[in-house]
Amino acid sequence: MKLQINTTGAWKNVLEFDCTRAAEVEDAAASLSRAAGGLKLAVLDDDGTRRYLTTSGGFRALTGECAP
């Protein structure tokens, strides 16, 4: 799995992590985003699904016109 950030219109990898650590990484990423004023973050799952950080602090896959 990969934590990604989008600051220039393209997703870039920040770090790779084992899926067993997903909850910890997602929680820390949400905290970092809040502290920085709202970073655009996503998690790229091993199956290729990108899950975006929502305003509520969770990561969720978006499809179609709703995807950022």
Biopython code that builds the backbone (N, CA, C, O; Angstrom):
import numpy as np
from Bio.PDB.StructureBuilder import StructureBuilder

atoms = [
    (1, "MET", "N", (0.850, -1.168, 0.000)),
    (1, "MET", "CA", (0.000, 0.000, 0.000)),
    (1, "MET", "C", (0.894, 1.229, 0.000)),
    (1, "MET", "O", (2.047, 1.179, 0.429)),
    (2, "LYS", "N", (0.335, 2.341, -0.494)),
    (2, "LYS", "CA", (1.105, 3.583, -0.561)),
    (2, "LYS", "C", (0.254, 4.748, -0.067)),
    (2, "LYS", "O", (-0.932, 4.847, -0.382)),
    (3, "LEU", "N", (0.871, 5.615, 0.703)),
    (3, "LEU", "CA", (0.258, 6.886, 1.061)),
    (3, "LEU", "C", (0.699, 7.880, 0.003)),
    (3, "LEU", "O", (1.885, 7.968, -0.316)),
    (4, "GLN", "N", (-0.263, 8.640, -0.551)),
    (4, "GLN", "CA", (0.035, 9.576, -1.620)),
    (4, "GLN", "C", (-0.452, 10.974, -1.257)),
    (4, "GLN", "O", (-1.369, 11.144, -0.453)),
    (5, "ILE", "N", (0.190, 11.974, -1.874)),
    (5, "ILE", "CA", (-0.188, 13.373, -1.687)),
    (5, "ILE", "C", (-0.328, 14.021, -3.057)),
    (5, "ILE", "O", (0.356, 13.647, -4.010)),
    (6, "ASN", "N", (-1.228, 15.002, -3.139)),
    (6, "ASN", "CA", (-1.429, 15.740, -4.381)),
    (6, "ASN", "C", (-1.316, 17.225, -4.053)),
    (6, "ASN", "O", (-2.223, 17.810, -3.462)),
    (7, "THR", "N", (-0.199, 17.825, -4.441)),
    (7, "THR", "CA", (-0.004, 19.260, -4.212)),
    (7, "THR", "C", (0.102, 20.041, -5.510)),
    (7, "THR", "O", (0.024, 21.270, -5.505)),
    (8, "THR", "N", (0.281, 19.332, -6.628)),
    (8, "THR", "CA", (0.487, 20.008, -7.909)),
    (8, "THR", "C", (-0.405, 19.466, -9.017)),
    (8, "THR", "O", (-0.120, 19.672, -10.197)),
    (9, "GLY", "N", (-1.478, 18.777, -8.651)),
    (9, "GLY", "CA", (-2.367, 18.212, -9.656)),
    (9, "GLY", "C", (-2.056, 16.781, -10.020)),
    (9, "GLY", "O", (-2.761, 16.186, -10.835)),
    (10, "ALA", "N", (-1.005, 16.207, -9.429)),
    (10, "ALA", "CA", (-0.648, 14.815, -9.693)),
    (10, "ALA", "C", (-0.379, 14.107, -8.367)),
    (10, "ALA", "O", (0.161, 14.700, -7.433)),
    (11, "TRP", "N", (-0.755, 12.853, -8.298)),
    (11, "TRP", "CA", (-0.536, 12.071, -7.079)),
    (11, "TRP", "C", (0.894, 11.584, -7.033)),
    (11, "TRP", "O", (1.409, 11.042, -8.010)),
    (12, "LYS", "N", (1.548, 11.783, -5.869)),
    (12, "LYS", "CA", (2.929, 11.350, -5.662)),
    (12, "LYS", "C", (2.993, 10.488, -4.411)),
    (12, "LYS", "O", (2.313, 10.759, -3.421)),
    (13, "ASN", "N", (3.816, 9.449, -4.465)),
    (13, "ASN", "CA", (3.972, 8.566, -3.322)),
    (13, "ASN", "C", (4.730, 9.264, -2.199)),
    (13, "ASN", "O", (5.736, 9.931, -2.440)),
    (14, "VAL", "N", (4.241, 9.105, -0.977)),
    (14, "VAL", "CA", (4.922, 9.620, 0.204)),
    (14, "VAL", "C", (5.667, 8.479, 0.885)),
    (14, "VAL", "O", (6.839, 8.617, 1.237)),
    (15, "LEU", "N", (4.974, 7.336, 1.071)),
    (15, "LEU", "CA", (5.610, 6.170, 1.662)),
    (15, "LEU", "C", (4.831, 4.916, 1.330)),
    (15, "LEU", "O", (3.637, 4.961, 1.033)),
    (16, "GLU", "N", (5.535, 3.792, 1.387)),
    (16, "GLU", "CA", (4.897, 2.487, 1.219)),
    (16, "GLU", "C", (4.781, 1.841, 2.587)),
    (16, "GLU", "O", (5.651, 2.021, 3.439)),
    (17, "PHE", "N", (3.703, 1.084, 2.801)),
    (17, "PHE", "CA", (3.511, 0.429, 4.081)),
    (17, "PHE", "C", (2.752, -0.870, 3.885)),
    (17, "PHE", "O", (2.070, -1.067, 2.879)),
    (18, "ASP", "N", (2.883, -1.750, 4.865)),
    (18, "ASP", "CA", (2.210, -3.031, 4.840)),
    (18, "ASP", "C", (0.743, -2.833, 5.186)),
    (18, "ASP", "O", (0.407, -2.007, 6.034)),
    (19, "CYS", "N", (-0.120, -3.582, 4.537)),
    (19, "CYS", "CA", (-1.557, -3.423, 4.751)),
    (19, "CYS", "C", (-1.969, -3.690, 6.197)),
    (19, "CYS", "O", (-3.029, -3.231, 6.625)),
    (20, "THR", "N", (-1.165, -4.413, 6.949)),
    (20, "THR", "CA", (-1.492, -4.651, 8.356)),
    (20, "THR", "C", (-1.374, -3.384, 9.190)),
    (20, "THR", "O", (-1.870, -3.341, 10.316)),
    (21, "ARG", "N", (-0.728, -2.354, 8.661)),
    (21, "ARG", "CA", (-0.560, -1.075, 9.360)),
    (21, "ARG", "C", (-1.503, 0.000, 8.830)),
    (21, "ARG", "O", (-1.365, 1.169, 9.190)),
    (22, "ALA", "N", (-2.457, -0.375, 7.980)),
    (22, "ALA", "CA", (-3.322, 0.598, 7.305)),
    (22, "ALA", "C", (-4.044, 1.514, 8.279)),
    (22, "ALA", "O", (-4.048, 2.728, 8.076)),
    (23, "ALA", "N", (-4.648, 0.982, 9.317)),
    (23, "ALA", "CA", (-5.404, 1.825, 10.254)),
    (23, "ALA", "C", (-4.509, 2.866, 10.915)),
    (23, "ALA", "O", (-4.914, 4.018, 11.073)),
    (24, "GLU", "N", (-3.302, 2.476, 11.303)),
    (24, "GLU", "CA", (-2.374, 3.412, 11.940)),
    (24, "GLU", "C", (-1.928, 4.509, 10.979)),
    (24, "GLU", "O", (-1.900, 5.687, 11.337)),
    (25, "VAL", "N", (-1.580, 4.113, 9.759)),
    (25, "VAL", "CA", (-1.120, 5.078, 8.764)),
    (25, "VAL", "C", (-2.253, 6.041, 8.400)),
    (25, "VAL", "O", (-2.028, 7.247, 8.298)),
    (26, "GLU", "N", (-3.460, 5.524, 8.204)),
    (26, "GLU", "CA", (-4.596, 6.374, 7.852)),
    (26, "GLU", "C", (-4.911, 7.365, 8.964)),
    (26, "GLU", "O", (-5.204, 8.528, 8.687)),
    (27, "ASP", "N", (-4.857, 6.927, 10.214)),
    (27, "ASP", "CA", (-5.113, 7.808, 11.344)),
    (27, "ASP", "C", (-4.060, 8.912, 11.425)),
    (27, "ASP", "O", (-4.394, 10.080, 11.621)),
    (28, "ALA", "N", (-2.802, 8.544, 11.275)),
    (28, "ALA", "CA", (-1.716, 9.525, 11.326)),
    (28, "ALA", "C", (-1.803, 10.503, 10.148)),
    (28, "ALA", "O", (-1.551, 11.697, 10.313)),
    (29, "ALA", "N", (-2.155, 10.005, 8.978)),
    (29, "ALA", "CA", (-2.274, 10.867, 7.795)),
    (29, "ALA", "C", (-3.407, 11.879, 7.968)),
    (29, "ALA", "O", (-3.267, 13.042, 7.588)),
    (30, "ALA", "N", (-4.518, 11.438, 8.536)),
    (30, "ALA", "CA", (-5.639, 12.350, 8.766)),
    (30, "ALA", "C", (-5.241, 13.443, 9.762)),
    (30, "ALA", "O", (-5.605, 14.605, 9.584)),
    (31, "SER", "N", (-4.504, 13.077, 10.798)),
    (31, "SER", "CA", (-4.034, 14.061, 11.783)),
    (31, "SER", "C", (-3.075, 15.052, 11.138)),
    (31, "SER", "O", (-3.166, 16.255, 11.383)),
    (32, "LEU", "N", (-2.164, 14.557, 10.322)),
    (32, "LEU", "CA", (-1.220, 15.433, 9.624)),
    (32, "LEU", "C", (-1.945, 16.396, 8.703)),
    (32, "LEU", "O", (-1.604, 17.578, 8.647)),
    (33, "SER", "N", (-2.934, 15.907, 7.987)),
    (33, "SER", "CA", (-3.700, 16.762, 7.087)),
    (33, "SER", "C", (-4.404, 17.882, 7.852)),
    (33, "SER", "O", (-4.377, 19.040, 7.435)),
    (34, "ARG", "N", (-5.032, 17.527, 8.973)),
    (34, "ARG", "CA", (-5.696, 18.556, 9.796)),
    (34, "ARG", "C", (-4.698, 19.594, 10.285)),
    (34, "ARG", "O", (-4.967, 20.794, 10.227)),
    (35, "ALA", "N", (-3.549, 19.139, 10.764)),
    (35, "ALA", "CA", (-2.531, 20.050, 11.294)),
    (35, "ALA", "C", (-1.977, 20.981, 10.221)),
    (35, "ALA", "O", (-1.587, 22.113, 10.511)),
    (36, "ALA", "N", (-1.944, 20.503, 8.989)),
    (36, "ALA", "CA", (-1.399, 21.299, 7.883)),
    (36, "ALA", "C", (-2.462, 22.124, 7.171)),
    (36, "ALA", "O", (-2.160, 22.809, 6.194)),
    (37, "GLY", "N", (-3.693, 22.068, 7.644)),
    (37, "GLY", "CA", (-4.740, 22.874, 7.037)),
    (37, "GLY", "C", (-5.470, 22.216, 5.889)),
    (37, "GLY", "O", (-6.145, 22.900, 5.120)),
    (38, "GLY", "N", (-5.352, 20.898, 5.751)),
    (38, "GLY", "CA", (-6.133, 20.192, 4.728)),
    (38, "GLY", "C", (-5.338, 19.744, 3.533)),
    (38, "GLY", "O", (-5.554, 20.245, 2.429)),
    (39, "LEU", "N", (-4.418, 18.809, 3.719)),
    (39, "LEU", "CA", (-3.664, 18.248, 2.607)),
    (39, "LEU", "C", (-4.539, 17.300, 1.803)),
    (39, "LEU", "O", (-5.429, 16.655, 2.357)),
    (40, "LYS", "N", (-4.293, 17.209, 0.507)),
    (40, "LYS", "CA", (-4.969, 16.223, -0.341)),
    (40, "LYS", "C", (-4.170, 14.936, -0.252)),
    (40, "LYS", "O", (-3.091, 14.820, -0.833)),
    (41, "LEU", "N", (-4.711, 13.966, 0.481)),
    (41, "LEU", "CA", (-4.033, 12.695, 0.680)),
    (41, "LEU", "C", (-4.901, 11.549, 0.180)),
    (41, "LEU", "O", (-6.127, 11.650, 0.135)),
    (42, "ALA", "N", (-4.245, 10.465, -0.193)),
    (42, "ALA", "CA", (-4.941, 9.257, -0.627)),
    (42, "ALA", "C", (-4.104, 8.048, -0.247)),
    (42, "ALA", "O", (-2.901, 8.155, -0.010)),
    (43, "VAL", "N", (-4.756, 6.908, -0.193)),
    (43, "VAL", "CA", (-4.087, 5.627, -0.014)),
    (43, "VAL", "C", (-4.319, 4.826, -1.285)),
    (43, "VAL", "O", (-5.452, 4.689, -1.746)),
    (44, "LEU", "N", (-3.250, 4.303, -1.841)),
    (44, "LEU", "CA", (-3.347, 3.428, -3.003)),
    (44, "LEU", "C", (-3.215, 1.996, -2.501)),
    (44, "LEU", "O", (-2.140, 1.573, -2.074)),
    (45, "ASP", "N", (-4.327, 1.251, -2.557)),
    (45, "ASP", "CA", (-4.336, -0.127, -2.084)),
    (45, "ASP", "C", (-3.551, -1.018, -3.037)),
    (45, "ASP", "O", (-3.299, -0.651, -4.185)),
    (46, "ASP", "N", (-3.170, -2.191, -2.549)),
    (46, "ASP", "CA", (-2.403, -3.131, -3.367)),
    (46, "ASP", "C", (-3.138, -3.571, -4.626)),
    (46, "ASP", "O", (-2.501, -3.953, -5.608)),
    (47, "ASP", "N", (-4.478, -3.524, -4.613)),
    (47, "ASP", "CA", (-5.252, -3.913, -5.800)),
    (47, "ASP", "C", (-5.432, -2.768, -6.794)),
    (47, "ASP", "O", (-6.106, -2.931, -7.811)),
    (48, "GLY", "N", (-4.827, -1.598, -6.503)),
    (48, "GLY", "CA", (-4.902, -0.451, -7.410)),
    (48, "GLY", "C", (-6.011, 0.537, -7.088)),
    (48, "GLY", "O", (-6.135, 1.559, -7.763)),
    (49, "THR", "N", (-6.814, 0.259, -6.077)),
    (49, "THR", "CA", (-7.886, 1.175, -5.678)),
    (49, "THR", "C", (-7.297, 2.363, -4.926)),
    (49, "THR", "O", (-6.543, 2.188, -3.968)),
    (50, "ARG", "N", (-7.641, 3.558, -5.360)),
    (50, "ARG", "CA", (-7.208, 4.760, -4.641)),
    (50, "ARG", "C", (-8.349, 5.203, -3.745)),
    (50, "ARG", "O", (-9.473, 5.400, -4.207)),
    (51, "ARG", "N", (-8.053, 5.362, -2.442)),
    (51, "ARG", "CA", (-9.028, 5.844, -1.470)),
    (51, "ARG", "C", (-8.580, 7.220, -0.993)),
    (51, "ARG", "O", (-7.453, 7.393, -0.529)),
    (52, "TYR", "N", (-9.471, 8.186, -1.113)),
    (52, "TYR", "CA", (-9.170, 9.580, -0.823)),
    (52, "TYR", "C", (-9.535, 9.944, 0.605)),
    (52, "TYR", "O", (-10.518, 9.439, 1.148)),
    (53, "LEU", "N", (-8.741, 10.822, 1.215)),
    (53, "LEU", "CA", (-9.056, 11.334, 2.539)),
    (53, "LEU", "C", (-10.247, 12.273, 2.430)),
    (53, "LEU", "O", (-10.227, 13.228, 1.653)),
    (54, "THR", "N", (-11.285, 11.997, 3.212)),
    (54, "THR", "CA", (-12.492, 12.823, 3.181)),
    (54, "THR", "C", (-12.407, 13.908, 4.250)),
    (54, "THR", "O", (-11.527, 13.874, 5.111)),
    (55, "THR", "N", (-13.309, 14.852, 4.191)),
    (55, "THR", "CA", (-13.324, 15.926, 5.186)),
    (55, "THR", "C", (-13.647, 15.416, 6.583)),
    (55, "THR", "O", (-13.354, 16.090, 7.571)),
    (56, "SER", "N", (-14.245, 14.235, 6.676)),
    (56, "SER", "CA", (-14.540, 13.659, 7.989)),
    (56, "SER", "C", (-13.342, 12.904, 8.562)),
    (56, "SER", "O", (-13.404, 12.414, 9.690)),
    (57, "GLY", "N", (-12.254, 12.805, 7.800)),
    (57, "GLY", "CA", (-11.038, 12.181, 8.295)),
    (57, "GLY", "C", (-10.873, 10.718, 7.969)),
    (57, "GLY", "O", (-9.921, 10.091, 8.432)),
    (58, "GLY", "N", (-11.784, 10.150, 7.177)),
    (58, "GLY", "CA", (-11.663, 8.759, 6.758)),
    (58, "GLY", "C", (-11.210, 8.670, 5.318)),
    (58, "GLY", "O", (-11.251, 9.658, 4.585)),
    (59, "PHE", "N", (-10.782, 7.502, 4.913)),
    (59, "PHE", "CA", (-10.373, 7.275, 3.529)),
    (59, "PHE", "C", (-11.461, 6.483, 2.832)),
    (59, "PHE", "O", (-11.955, 5.491, 3.367)),
    (60, "ARG", "N", (-11.837, 6.924, 1.631)),
    (60, "ARG", "CA", (-12.946, 6.309, 0.916)),
    (60, "ARG", "C", (-12.683, 6.354, -0.582)),
    (60, "ARG", "O", (-12.190, 7.349, -1.113)),
    (61, "ALA", "N", (-13.021, 5.261, -1.253)),
    (61, "ALA", "CA", (-12.884, 5.204, -2.710)),
    (61, "ALA", "C", (-14.013, 5.998, -3.337)),
    (61, "ALA", "O", (-15.170, 5.849, -2.944)),
    (62, "LEU", "N", (-13.698, 6.824, -4.292)),
    (62, "LEU", "CA", (-14.688, 7.599, -5.032)),
    (62, "LEU", "C", (-14.600, 7.202, -6.487)),
    (62, "LEU", "O", (-13.523, 6.879, -6.989)),
    (63, "THR", "N", (-15.741, 7.227, -7.168)),
    (63, "THR", "CA", (-15.756, 6.838, -8.575)),
    (63, "THR", "C", (-16.460, 7.892, -9.403)),
    (63, "THR", "O", (-17.189, 8.736, -8.881)),
    (64, "GLY", "N", (-16.229, 7.827, -10.696)),
    (64, "GLY", "CA", (-16.936, 8.700, -11.641)),
    (64, "GLY", "C", (-16.687, 10.161, -11.411)),
    (64, "GLY", "O", (-15.554, 10.571, -11.156)),
    (65, "GLU", "N", (-17.739, 10.958, -11.497)),
    (65, "GLU", "CA", (-17.635, 12.403, -11.420)),
    (65, "GLU", "C", (-17.265, 12.909, -10.041)),
    (65, "GLU", "O", (-16.849, 14.060, -9.907)),
    (66, "CYS", "N", (-17.400, 12.087, -9.011)),
    (66, "CYS", "CA", (-17.107, 12.527, -7.646)),
    (66, "CYS", "C", (-15.620, 12.473, -7.327)),
    (66, "CYS", "O", (-15.181, 13.086, -6.354)),
    (67, "ALA", "N", (-14.835, 11.756, -8.122)),
    (67, "ALA", "CA", (-13.412, 11.628, -7.826)),
    (67, "ALA", "C", (-12.694, 12.958, -8.018)),
    (67, "ALA", "O", (-12.958, 13.686, -8.975)),
    (68, "PRO", "N", (-11.779, 13.268, -7.092)),
    (68, "PRO", "CA", (-11.038, 14.541, -7.212)),
    (68, "PRO", "C", (-10.064, 14.545, -8.361)),
    (68, "PRO", "O", (-9.375, 15.540, -8.583)),
]
sb = StructureBuilder()
sb.init_structure("model")
sb.init_model(0)
sb.init_chain("A")
sb.init_seg("    ")
for serial, (resi, resn, name, xyz) in enumerate(atoms, 1):
    if name == "N":
        sb.init_residue(resn, " ", resi, " ")
    sb.init_atom(name, np.array(xyz, "f"), 0.0, 1.0, " ", f" {name:<3s}", serial, name[0])
structure = sb.get_structure()
